[in-house]
Amino acid sequence: MGSAWMLLAGACFALMGVFVKLGVTWFSSHEMVFYRSLVGLLLMLGGMALHQGLRGNLVILGAHTGLQIRRGLIGFVALATFFYALARLPLAVAMTLNYTSPLFLALLMPWQLGERPRPVQYATVAAGFVGVLMLLRPWQTPASDLVAGLVGLFSGVMAAFAYIHVRKLGRLHEPEWRTVFWFALVCGIGASVLASVDSGWHPVLNLEQAGLILALGVFATLGQLAMTRAYRTGQTVVVASFAYSTVVFASILDVLVFEVEMPIMAWMGIAMTVLAGVLAAQLNERTAQ
């Protein structure tokens, strides 16, 4: 039952993506990162205050704060590039590119975690990148979309680095709430700087925009909490596979909400990348054990 929490997380992350795409009508992707982080941070602070009042003993500054901040910076780059891709690509495409992280993780494991992947993992990575080529189709994709696609792929690289840092923090017995807190704080600060320097700030003019921002932050935070619970209470290999439900939900929402039409090769690329990602995630976890 614990692994099923990942299905809820997948639905929440897909809905978060919908609100990002709707929100860029009024706001830049940097502002969307800021509002997602701000709402998440406020929810975290509220939960921490409640916990402090009931049980106490919550310490924000721990022995590994430097590593937490570094994880937050890497996670911020991953989130900022992911939101950039979401704003410019179909929802399912951006989600698929971001979820290439297990493929990159297999390549990074030997020199980041001291874990040597098996040959089948490298074959899986190769198959996954063939799927990415089918999805992006660089030989016929407009330059602007191709740039957005490469940025989305880079978000997958940074997500892999972020996961490596989360694993290191876990080995150091850092509490999960502290990692989520620092991630939200660093992302909020980083996004505010980018928004100020790059695109400027757009005012929230009505309840529709405010509601959209609130929904974005709530679904992102619920997704993160559900994902955390899934990894804590479920079977890691199953949870890692269920994570790709996000791409499935995103594909459905692409058709229902945005009426997206993509060539059959792109859908085949999504399917191939997802299958390779699921297998890579399973093999990565078994190698780590």
Number of C-alpha atoms within 10 A of each C-alpha: 9 17 24 19 22 30 22 22 27 24 22 24 27 28 22 25 28 21 21 27 23 17 19 18 11 14 21 21 28 28 27 28 29 27 20 26 27 20 21 27 22 15 17 18 13 12 13 19 14 12 13 13 11 9 9 11 9 15 10 13 11 12 10 12 15 11 15 24 16 16 23 25 21 23 25 27 19 26 23 25 26 28 28 25 29 26 23 19 19 21 27 25 27 28 30 28 28 29 26 29 25 28 28 23 26 23 17 19 19 12 9 13 14 10 15 16 20 12 9 12 22 15 12 21 24 15 17 28 20 15 25 26 16 19 26 21 16 15 9 8 13 10 11 10 15 17 15 21 28 15 22 30 26 22 31 28 22 24 26 27 22 23 17 18 22 20 14 16 18 13 9 11 10 18 13 14 16 19 22 19 22 21 23 26 21 22 29 24 16 20 24 20 15 17 20 12 10 11 13 15 14 11 9 12 9 8 9 10 17 12 12 17 25 18 18 28 27 18 22 23 25 19 24 20 18 22 26 18 17 26 18 14 14 19 14 18 18 18 24 25 20 20 26 22 20 25 26 20 20 28 21 17 20 20 15 10 10 14 11 14 11 12 8 11 15 19 18 15 23 27 19 20 29 24 18 25 28 26 21 29 27 19 19 23 13 12 15 12 6
